[in-house]
Amino acid sequence: MSIIQIILLLIVAGITGMGSVLDEAQTHRPLVACTLVGLVLGDVTTGIILGGTLEMMALGWMNVGLAMAPDTAIASVISTILVITTQQGIGEGIAIAVPLAAAGQALTIFVRTITVFFVHKADSFAERGNFRGIEIMHISALFLQALRVMIPTFIILMISAEAVGQFLNGIPEVITGGLQIGGGIIVVVGYAMVVNMMDIPYLKPFFYMGFLFAAFTNFNLVGFGGLGLCLALLFIQLKYNTLGGNTETPATPNNVTLDDDLDDDLDA
């Protein structure tokens, strides 16, 4: 692995670490993080496949109240690096990602606890009207989240690929196979949670329509994506009556007279 690849991987790790708390660009999601790592290592296909698999598992992972979800950032980055550099399969990737997600969960709680200091410091800067100090505190706390993923990634990059490969090859097949089966079950649970949140009666026909097309046609995912986009645009046009381009407010008929008092108010 070249120096440039190591630097790019650390940058990707930092971006995913910050994305795990920003939630704006969703860079911490497995499908994005694994794909970026695969792009840097020259194996985008493996990155997308592993990212898609882990994404399905992580659909139901979310922070609810004080309950912290398993960390997808550190699990996605490190598992993809190990799978590609040691030429392992997706089953080994899941076996790596699951404990990493649990370890990242504990690590992010630890880092978030440390950032409380920066919050109180930002409050003191706010009392003095020091906006520059507030910005520095925000950036410093965010940088800690980047280091949370960058440091473990750097440690993994410094370990011999042969040693890691021997360790992964030593994992019993019953464990990797069991994790793949468990991952499939988690995918179903994740989909069920997403469908439950989308329980909107007037959108259900589109949901059932997708199953019918999948059962009786040979559409691929690209075709389903295009079909879904067309149906969404058609639904919006029909709902807001924009097919004819007539979005003006209807004028008041000439034979309708306004009340005298209302007419006087309008004239005033």
TATAHU-V107654 format. One record per pair of residues at least 12 apart in sequence whose C-alpha atoms are under 8 Angstrom apart, sorted by the first residue. I is the first residue (numbers start at 1). GAP is how many residues later the second one is. If there is no record, write none. Layout:
I,GAP + I,GAP
//
This chain:
5,35 + 5,36 + 6,148 + 6,151 + 8,32 + 9,28 + 9,31 + 10,140 + 10,143 + 10,144 + 11,139 + 12,21 + 12,24 + 12,25 + 13,60 + 13,61 + 13,64 + 13,133 + 13,136 + 13,137 + 13,140 + 14,131 + 14,132 + 14,133 + 14,135 + 14,136 + 15,12 + 15,13 + 15,131 + 16,12 + 16,13 + 16,17 + 16,57 + 16,58 + 16,130 + 16,133 + 17,56 + 17,57 + 17,128 + 17,129 + 17,130 + 17,131 + 17,132 + 17,133 + 18,124 + 18,125 + 18,127 + 18,128 + 20,51 + 20,52 + 20,53 + 21,124 + 28,44 + 28,45 + 29,26 + 29,43 + 29,44 + 29,47 + 30,21 + 30,22 + 30,24 + 30,25 + 30,42 + 30,43 + 30,46 + 31,16 + 31,17 + 31,19 + 31,20 + 31,21 + 31,23 + 31,24 + 32,19 + 33,18 + 33,40 + 33,43 + 33,44 + 34,13 + 34,14 + 34,16 + 34,17 + 34,42 + 34,43 + 34,46 + 35,12 + 35,13 + 35,16 + 37,40 + 37,43 + 37,44 + 38,42 + 38,43 + 38,46 + 41,40 + 41,43 + 43,41 + 46,38 + 47,33 + 49,41 + 50,30 + 50,40 + 50,43 + 51,25 + 54,22 + 54,40 + 56,130 + 56,131 + 56,134 + 56,135 + 57,126 + 57,127 + 57,129 + 57,130 + 57,133 + 58,14 + 58,129 + 58,132 + 59,128 + 59,131 + 59,132 + 59,135 + 60,129 + 60,130 + 60,131 + 60,133 + 60,134 + 61,129 + 68,37 + 68,41 + 69,36 + 70,31 + 70,32 + 70,34 + 70,35 + 71,29 + 71,30 + 71,31 + 71,32 + 71,33 + 71,34 + 71,37 + 72,29 + 72,32 + 73,28 + 73,31 + 73,76 + 74,26 + 74,27 + 74,30 + 74,75 + 74,78 + 74,79 + 75,21 + 75,22 + 75,23 + 75,25 + 75,26 + 75,29 + 76,21 + 77,76 + 78,19 + 78,75 + 78,78 + 79,14 + 79,15 + 79,17 + 79,18 + 80,13 + 82,79 + 82,82 + 85,76 + 86,75 + 86,76 + 86,78 + 86,79 + 88,77 + 88,80 + 91,85 + 91,86 + 91,88 + 91,89 + 92,76 + 92,84 + 94,82 + 94,85 + 94,86 + 94,89 + 95,80 + 95,81 + 95,84 + 107,41 + 108,37 + 108,40 + 111,33 + 111,34 + 111,37 + 115,26 + 118,19 + 118,20 + 118,22 + 118,23 + 119,18 + 119,19 + 121,13 + 121,16 + 122,12 + 122,15 + 122,16 + 210,14
//
